[in-house]
């Protein structure tokens, strides 16, 4: 039997929504656990549980590497395939989530994630105060996705400097897989920086954004293997599989999607191809860094943005450490997280 790594896991049929509500606290070693609330469809609620466990563990590493005095957790509302989720049932699910979080007495706080918005955080706040990123008119720091995008752009500058000799993204071709809230903001920022872009999304309506930005469009099954300097996974996790690695045509991979590796061993295959992979939990920390800096530490928005930009230095140091120790950036980042968690 492999050991239980998580401090606490709550799985409950939401009394209002009838939906599986899963809250996983991975670690409060460094402080209150934080991690977004995901509302997503799964074949089986146990798949949602697996997702919550992996994502919560990743939040612990994300906070540790970002230097935040917080631990990791995650919430998943596992919507059965085929179930109808109208506005009323969705709001009920969010209240169910709020009740579970309230029962944890501040050991865990949530925020937006895939499938939830700042407005949803207001609904959760009916039941608990432990929620980040409510809209500013409700006293929160609002949408975290532009800040996550800013952090990814910072990570991209660091990896491009090491890999191609210049942090200037205007000299690079980038392939963005996913134009959701983070991917969309990122595409805009990168287009503004003068980057050449190829983009994709499962939703064909996003071709409008591609056109507006002058980006090339690729079909979702072609974007991962597009010819580009850097591949930017910006949708769901698990995209870096054993099968895809031999077909990659990029020099580096860095993006905001959480849990990009289909399995841990894929890291070595990527490294074996001479491709630099920046761990997702390092590149994607901008949103949580911003929200916590503003809401917990009362920093000004410019100061919080300055911290988010610090991801450029953090990624640079991780890449340099990996280089001088002859290991992977994944290994270097994990060692850094472990060291901070031990202290
Ligand atoms: N979705 C965010 C992440 O994965 C979670 C989050 C954002 C939590 C902002 C709190 C505040 O990092």
Boltz pocket constraint, residues with backbone or C-beta under 6 A from the ligand:
constraints:
  - pocket:
      binder: B
      contacts: [[A, 34], [A, 35], [A, 36], [A, 37], [A, 109], [A, 110], [A, 111], [A, 112], [A, 113], [A, 114], [A, 132], [A, 133], [A, 144], [A, 258], [A, 284], [A, 285], [A, 287], [A, 288], [A, 291], [A, 292]]
      max_distance: 6.0
